[in-house]
Amino acid sequence: MEENTKISVAGNKGDKTRSDCQITLELKSTGGLQVEVVSKVKSMYGKSIERLCIKGLQFFDIEHAHVLVEDFGALDFVIMARLEYAIKQLKSSNKEFLPEKSGSILINTTKSLYRFTRLYLPGNSPSYMLNAGIHKPDGVILDLEDSVAPTKKAEARYLVRNALRAVDFYGAERMVRINQGAMGVEDLAYIIPHHVNLILVPKCESADTIRQLDVAINKLKRETETDNITYFMPIIESALGVENAFSIATSSENIVALALGLEDFTADLGVKRTQEGTESLYARTRLVNACKAAGIQAIDSVFSNVANLDALAANVRTSKGLGFEGMGCIHPRQIPVIKKEFAPDAEEIEKAKQIVIAYREAIKKGLGVVSLGSKMIDAPVVKRAEKTIQLAEKLNLIPSDWEIKINS
């Protein structure tokens, strides 16, 4: 926008627009502050929208302006984001018009958190954000990259920032996929101080990318006195990224997983992505091996056929068999299918119970060798069985006191 213009526009409008608004701001030299609201619910919320806009204008020391708010059911945090972006198109300011940070919706997560499902949410579309947590994904991804049009990327930062502060995702890990390169570094200022749990790094091809982000994040945290841990999940989407998977996986102590992006990877190879996945088998096994060697999680690519849930289930079973521990979701209906297929089944749980019980009995008796039937049980097998039990308990597939009930 040209520096001498006095009009700016932010937000979205149209027949299909929901939970959003479009704000047209005109700065003036006289006339005071005028707010015009066009909304189907103006009789109920018009005055509230006016007061919020006046508050925002005064916050940025604007004395004369006309604001047109075309409302399509936008909540306050959305209006605040759109208004701030419109103002900053016309007036330079380091101030931020922020919604109150709700402590009750903010969570800290751990490196070992199960990440079966991560639901992608377009970063410039508030309607997708509001009820995302109801579907119970393990994580929600507020996306600033591919799902946002290039002309809307700067504006989306304000909306994602406000969503991190204001939206209740019902315990889901709060993730943001940043942009590539310098634009991704710029994204950090809008998310790091606002309790993001995890950053997805798209098209990551080298360990240096993560190290540079680590330096930038630590600097931001010192400047903003932010103390929560921010984890990384680099997305491997190219042949070079696959070959560098292990060095990327070990480039920061805050990396919890590598994710695979097969749409871009197959394009990089110059092949078509198929449902059978033979063209990506090398990449998938290479990534899993790198993750296991580094002691982090391996997350498989999204399954793009939203309508075919049977094919999705089969794909998850294959993914689990290769060693993956989760998958991205592009639609809420995929969440229960992915969770079910990644969860341990009855046979896996029963076998894990037997191994754990045999191991604990051997320890009690002071035995140096543990066996189950005719098979010897070594430490890695016990560790895997214990992990299966822990997961089954977390998913309420068995009670936490299952061993006590067996022995009683």
C-alpha positions as CSV (number, residue, x, y, z in Angstrom):
1,M,0.0,0.0,0.0
2,E,1.4,3.5,-0.9
3,E,2.6,5.6,2.0
4,N,0.3,8.5,1.2
5,T,-2.9,6.6,1.2
6,K,-5.3,7.1,4.0
7,I,-7.5,4.0,3.5
8,S,-6.7,0.4,4.3
9,V,-8.7,-2.8,4.3
10,A,-8.3,-5.9,6.4
11,G,-10.2,-9.2,6.8
12,N,-12.6,-11.1,4.6
13,K,-16.1,-10.8,3.4
14,G,-18.5,-12.7,1.1
15,D,-21.4,-15.1,1.0
16,K,-19.3,-17.9,2.5
17,T,-17.5,-15.8,5.1
18,R,-18.2,-17.0,8.7
19,S,-16.8,-15.8,12.1
20,D,-14.9,-13.0,10.4
21,C,-15.2,-9.4,9.3
22,Q,-13.9,-6.9,6.8
23,I,-12.7,-3.6,8.2
24,T,-12.2,-0.5,6.0
25,L,-10.3,2.2,7.8
26,E,-10.0,5.8,6.7
27,L,-7.8,8.2,8.7
28,K,-8.9,11.8,8.7
29,S,-7.7,15.1,10.0
30,T,-11.0,16.1,11.6
31,G,-14.4,14.7,12.6
32,G,-13.4,12.5,15.6
33,L,-13.9,8.8,15.6
34,Q,-16.8,7.2,13.7
35,V,-17.6,3.5,13.5
36,E,-20.2,2.2,11.1
37,V,-21.3,-1.4,11.7
38,V,-23.0,-3.6,9.0
39,S,-24.1,-6.8,10.5
40,K,-27.1,-9.2,10.7
41,V,-26.7,-9.1,14.5
42,K,-26.2,-5.3,14.8
43,S,-29.2,-4.9,17.1
44,M,-27.5,-7.2,19.6
45,Y,-23.8,-6.6,19.1
46,G,-23.4,-3.4,17.1
47,K,-22.7,-1.2,20.2
48,S,-20.2,-3.7,21.5
49,I,-18.3,-3.7,18.1
50,E,-18.3,0.1,18.1
51,R,-16.9,0.3,21.6
52,L,-14.2,-2.3,20.8
53,C,-13.1,-0.4,17.6
54,I,-13.1,3.0,19.5
55,K,-10.9,1.4,22.1
56,G,-8.5,0.1,19.5
57,L,-8.3,3.4,17.7
58,Q,-7.6,5.3,21.0
59,F,-5.0,2.6,21.9
60,F,-3.0,3.6,18.8
61,D,-3.5,7.3,19.5
62,I,-5.8,7.9,16.6
63,E,-8.1,10.9,17.0
64,H,-9.9,11.2,13.7
65,A,-11.0,8.2,11.6
66,H,-13.9,6.4,10.0
67,V,-14.2,2.7,10.4
68,L,-16.6,0.5,8.4
69,V,-17.0,-3.0,10.0
70,E,-18.8,-5.5,7.8
71,D,-19.4,-8.2,10.3
72,F,-20.1,-11.9,9.6
73,G,-20.1,-13.2,13.2
74,A,-16.6,-12.2,14.2
75,L,-15.6,-12.6,17.8
76,D,-13.6,-9.8,19.6
77,F,-10.2,-11.4,19.1
78,V,-10.8,-11.5,15.3
79,I,-12.1,-7.9,15.1
80,M,-9.0,-6.8,17.2
81,A,-6.6,-8.6,14.8
82,R,-8.3,-7.1,11.7
83,L,-8.4,-3.6,13.1
84,E,-4.8,-3.6,14.3
85,Y,-3.6,-4.8,10.9
86,A,-5.6,-2.1,9.1
87,I,-4.2,0.5,11.4
88,K,-0.6,-0.6,10.9
89,Q,-1.0,-0.4,7.2
90,L,-1.4,3.4,7.7
91,K,0.5,4.1,10.9
92,S,3.8,2.7,12.2
93,S,3.6,1.5,15.8
94,N,5.3,-1.1,18.1
95,K,2.2,-1.4,20.3
96,E,0.0,-4.5,20.1
97,F,-3.8,-4.5,20.6
98,L,-4.0,-7.8,22.4
99,P,-6.9,-9.8,23.8
100,E,-6.4,-10.9,27.4
101,K,-4.4,-14.1,27.7
102,S,-6.6,-16.7,29.3
103,G,-4.5,-18.8,31.7
104,S,-7.2,-21.5,31.8
105,I,-6.7,-22.4,28.2
106,L,-2.9,-22.3,28.1
107,I,-1.1,-25.6,28.5
108,N,2.5,-26.7,28.7
109,T,3.4,-29.9,26.9
110,T,6.2,-32.4,27.1
111,K,8.6,-33.9,24.6
112,S,7.1,-37.4,25.0
113,L,3.5,-36.3,24.5
114,Y,1.6,-38.6,22.1
115,R,1.0,-36.9,18.8
116,F,-1.2,-39.3,16.9
117,T,-3.3,-36.5,15.3
118,R,-2.5,-32.9,14.3
119,L,-5.3,-30.9,12.7
120,Y,-4.3,-28.2,10.2
121,L,-6.2,-24.9,10.4
122,P,-5.7,-22.1,7.8
123,G,-4.1,-19.2,9.6
124,N,-6.3,-16.5,8.1
125,S,-9.7,-18.3,8.5
126,P,-11.1,-17.9,12.1
127,S,-14.1,-20.1,11.4
128,Y,-11.9,-23.2,11.4
129,M,-10.2,-22.3,14.7
130,L,-13.2,-21.8,16.9
131,N,-14.4,-25.4,17.3
132,A,-11.2,-27.3,16.4
133,G,-10.7,-28.5,19.9
134,I,-14.1,-30.1,20.1
135,H,-12.9,-32.8,17.7
136,K,-10.1,-33.8,20.2
137,P,-7.0,-33.7,18.1
138,D,-3.8,-34.2,19.9
139,G,-2.6,-30.9,18.4
140,V,-3.9,-28.1,16.3
141,I,-1.8,-26.4,13.7
142,L,-2.4,-22.7,13.0
143,D,-0.9,-22.5,9.6
144,L,0.9,-19.5,8.3
145,E,2.4,-21.2,5.3
146,D,0.7,-23.0,2.4
147,S,-3.0,-22.5,3.4
148,V,-2.5,-18.7,3.4
149,A,-2.5,-16.6,0.2
150,P,0.8,-14.7,-0.2
151,T,-1.1,-11.4,0.0
152,K,-2.6,-12.4,3.3
153,K,0.4,-13.8,5.1
154,A,1.3,-10.6,7.1
155,E,-2.4,-10.2,8.1
156,A,-2.7,-13.8,9.2
157,R,0.1,-13.3,11.8
158,Y,-2.2,-11.0,13.8
159,L,-5.1,-13.5,13.7
160,V,-2.9,-16.4,14.7
161,R,-1.3,-14.4,17.5
162,N,-4.8,-13.5,18.9
163,A,-6.1,-17.0,18.5
164,L,-3.2,-18.3,20.6
165,R,-4.3,-16.0,23.4
166,A,-8.0,-16.3,23.1
167,V,-9.2,-19.6,21.7
168,D,-9.8,-22.7,23.9
169,F,-8.4,-25.7,22.0
170,Y,-9.5,-28.0,24.9
171,G,-6.1,-29.3,25.8
172,A,-4.7,-29.8,22.3
173,E,-1.1,-29.0,21.8
174,R,-0.9,-25.5,20.2
175,M,1.2,-25.6,17.1
176,V,2.0,-23.1,14.4
177,R,3.5,-23.8,11.0
178,I,5.7,-20.9,10.1
179,N,6.8,-19.8,6.6
180,Q,10.1,-20.6,5.0
181,G,13.3,-18.6,5.3
182,A,13.3,-15.0,6.5
183,M,9.6,-14.8,6.5
184,G,9.4,-17.7,9.0
185,V,11.9,-15.9,11.3
186,E,9.6,-12.8,11.1
187,D,6.6,-15.0,12.1
188,L,8.3,-15.8,15.4
189,A,7.6,-12.4,17.0
190,Y,3.9,-13.0,16.6
191,I,3.8,-16.4,18.3
192,I,6.7,-16.9,20.7
193,P,5.5,-14.5,23.4
194,H,2.0,-15.9,23.2
195,H,2.4,-19.5,24.5
196,V,2.8,-21.5,21.4
197,N,3.8,-25.1,22.3
198,L,5.4,-26.2,19.1
199,I,6.6,-24.8,15.8
200,L,6.5,-26.7,12.5
201,V,9.3,-25.8,10.2
202,P,8.3,-26.4,6.6
203,K,10.6,-27.8,3.8
204,C,13.5,-28.2,6.3
205,E,16.6,-29.4,4.5
206,S,19.4,-28.7,6.9
207,A,20.3,-28.6,10.6
208,D,21.4,-25.0,10.2
209,T,17.8,-24.0,9.6
210,I,16.8,-25.2,13.1
211,R,19.9,-23.8,14.8
212,Q,19.1,-20.3,13.3
213,L,15.5,-20.6,14.5
214,D,16.8,-21.7,18.0
215,V,19.0,-18.6,18.2
216,A,16.1,-16.3,17.1
217,I,13.6,-17.9,19.5
218,N,16.0,-17.7,22.5
219,K,16.6,-14.0,21.7
220,L,12.9,-13.3,21.6
221,K,12.3,-15.1,24.8
222,R,14.9,-13.0,26.6
223,E,13.4,-9.8,25.2
224,T,9.8,-10.7,26.1
225,E,10.5,-12.6,29.3
226,T,8.9,-15.7,27.9
227,D,9.7,-18.9,29.8
228,N,7.6,-21.7,28.4
229,I,9.4,-24.4,26.3
230,T,8.9,-24.2,22.5
231,Y,9.4,-27.4,20.7
232,F,10.3,-28.0,17.0
233,M,8.8,-30.4,14.5
234,P,10.7,-30.0,11.2
235,I,8.8,-31.1,8.1
236,I,10.9,-33.1,5.6
237,E,9.6,-32.4,2.1
238,S,12.5,-32.9,-0.3
239,A,15.1,-35.4,-1.3
240,L,17.8,-33.3,0.4
241,G,15.8,-33.2,3.6
242,V,15.4,-36.9,3.6
243,E,19.2,-37.4,3.2
244,N,19.8,-35.0,6.0
245,A,17.1,-36.3,8.3
246,F,19.3,-37.5,11.2
247,S,21.4,-34.3,11.3
248,I,18.1,-32.3,11.4
249,A,16.7,-34.6,14.1
250,T,19.7,-34.0,16.3
251,S,20.1,-30.3,15.7
252,S,18.3,-29.1,18.8
253,E,17.3,-30.6,22.2
254,N,13.8,-29.1,21.6
255,I,13.0,-31.2,18.5
256,V,10.3,-33.7,19.4
257,A,9.6,-35.2,16.0
258,L,10.2,-35.1,12.3
259,A,7.1,-35.0,10.0
260,L,7.0,-36.1,6.4
261,G,5.4,-34.0,3.7
262,L,4.8,-36.3,0.7
263,E,3.1,-33.9,-1.7
264,D,6.2,-31.8,-2.0
265,F,8.6,-34.7,-1.7
266,T,7.0,-36.6,-4.6
267,A,7.0,-33.4,-6.7
268,D,10.7,-33.0,-5.9
269,L,11.3,-36.6,-7.2
270,G,9.2,-35.9,-10.2
271,V,6.8,-38.8,-9.5
272,K,3.1,-39.1,-8.8
273,R,2.0,-39.8,-5.3
274,T,0.0,-43.1,-5.1
275,Q,-2.2,-44.6,-2.5
276,E,0.1,-47.6,-2.3
277,G,3.0,-45.4,-1.5
278,T,5.8,-47.4,-3.1
279,E,7.3,-44.2,-4.5
280,S,7.9,-42.9,-1.0
281,L,8.9,-46.1,0.9
282,Y,12.6,-45.1,1.0
283,A,11.8,-41.7,2.4
284,R,9.4,-43.0,5.0
285,T,11.8,-45.7,6.3
286,R,14.8,-43.4,6.2
287,L,12.9,-40.8,8.2
288,V,11.6,-43.4,10.7
289,N,15.1,-44.7,11.2
290,A,16.6,-41.2,11.7
291,C,13.9,-40.5,14.3
292,K,14.4,-43.7,16.2
293,A,18.2,-43.2,16.2
294,A,17.7,-39.7,17.6
295,G,15.1,-40.7,20.2
296,I,12.2,-38.6,18.8
297,Q,8.9,-39.3,17.2
298,A,8.3,-40.0,13.5
299,I,5.1,-38.4,12.0
300,D,3.7,-39.5,8.7
301,S,2.3,-37.3,5.9
302,V,-1.3,-36.3,5.6
303,F,-3.8,-38.5,3.7
304,S,-5.4,-36.3,1.1
305,N,-8.5,-38.4,0.2
306,V,-10.8,-37.0,2.9
307,A,-13.8,-39.0,1.7
308,N,-12.2,-42.5,1.8
309,L,-11.9,-43.4,5.5
310,D,-11.3,-47.1,4.8
311,A,-8.3,-46.2,2.7
312,L,-7.2,-43.9,5.4
313,A,-7.4,-46.7,8.0
314,A,-5.4,-49.0,5.8
315,N,-2.8,-46.2,5.3
316,V,-2.5,-45.7,9.0
317,R,-1.9,-49.4,9.6
318,T,0.9,-49.4,7.1
319,S,2.3,-46.2,8.7
320,K,2.2,-47.8,12.1
321,G,3.9,-50.9,10.8
322,L,6.8,-48.8,9.4
323,G,7.3,-47.2,12.8
324,F,5.4,-43.9,12.5
325,E,3.7,-42.6,15.6
326,G,1.3,-40.1,14.2
327,M,-0.1,-38.3,11.1
328,G,-1.4,-35.0,10.0
329,C,-5.1,-34.4,9.5
330,I,-6.7,-32.1,7.0
331,H,-10.3,-32.7,8.1
332,P,-11.8,-33.5,11.6
333,R,-13.4,-36.7,10.4
334,Q,-9.9,-38.2,10.0
335,I,-9.1,-37.8,13.7
336,P,-11.0,-40.8,15.2
337,V,-9.8,-43.1,12.4
338,I,-6.2,-42.2,12.9
339,K,-6.4,-42.4,16.7
340,K,-8.0,-45.8,16.6
341,E,-5.5,-47.3,14.2
342,F,-2.4,-45.9,15.9
343,A,-3.7,-47.0,19.3
344,P,-2.6,-50.5,20.5
345,D,-5.1,-53.2,19.7
346,A,-6.3,-55.9,22.2
347,E,-3.7,-58.4,21.1
348,E,-0.9,-55.9,21.5
349,I,-2.1,-54.9,25.0
350,E,-2.5,-58.4,26.2
351,K,1.0,-59.4,25.0
352,A,2.5,-56.2,26.6
353,K,0.7,-57.1,29.9
354,Q,2.2,-60.6,29.9
355,I,5.7,-59.3,29.2
356,V,5.5,-56.6,31.9
357,I,4.1,-59.1,34.5
358,A,6.8,-61.6,33.7
359,Y,9.5,-59.0,34.0
360,R,8.3,-57.7,37.3
361,E,8.0,-61.2,38.7
362,A,11.5,-62.0,37.6
363,I,12.8,-58.9,39.3
364,K,11.0,-59.8,42.6
365,K,12.6,-63.2,42.5
366,G,16.0,-61.8,41.8
367,L,16.3,-63.7,38.5
368,G,18.8,-62.5,36.0
369,V,17.0,-63.9,33.0
370,V,13.4,-63.1,32.1
371,S,11.3,-65.5,29.9
372,L,7.8,-65.8,28.7
373,G,6.9,-69.3,27.7
374,S,9.8,-70.5,25.6
375,K,11.0,-67.0,24.6
376,M,13.6,-64.9,26.4
377,I,12.7,-61.3,27.0
378,D,15.4,-58.7,26.8
379,A,15.4,-55.0,27.9
380,P,14.2,-53.4,24.6
381,V,11.2,-55.7,24.5
382,V,10.3,-54.9,28.1
383,K,10.7,-51.1,27.3
384,R,8.4,-51.4,24.3
385,A,5.8,-53.3,26.3
386,E,5.9,-50.7,29.1
387,K,5.4,-48.0,26.5
388,T,2.4,-49.9,25.1
389,I,0.9,-50.2,28.6
390,Q,1.4,-46.5,29.3
391,L,-0.3,-45.6,26.0
392,A,-3.2,-48.0,26.7
393,E,-3.7,-46.4,30.1
394,K,-3.6,-42.9,28.7
395,L,-6.2,-43.8,26.1
396,N,-8.4,-45.6,28.8
397,L,-8.1,-48.9,27.0
398,I,-7.1,-50.5,30.3
399,P,-7.4,-49.2,33.8
400,S,-4.4,-47.7,35.5
401,D,-4.6,-50.3,38.2
402,W,-4.8,-53.2,35.8
403,E,-2.0,-55.2,37.5
404,I,-3.5,-54.9,40.9
405,K,-6.8,-56.3,39.6
406,I,-5.1,-59.2,37.9
407,N,-3.2,-60.1,41.1
408,S,-6.2,-59.7,43.4
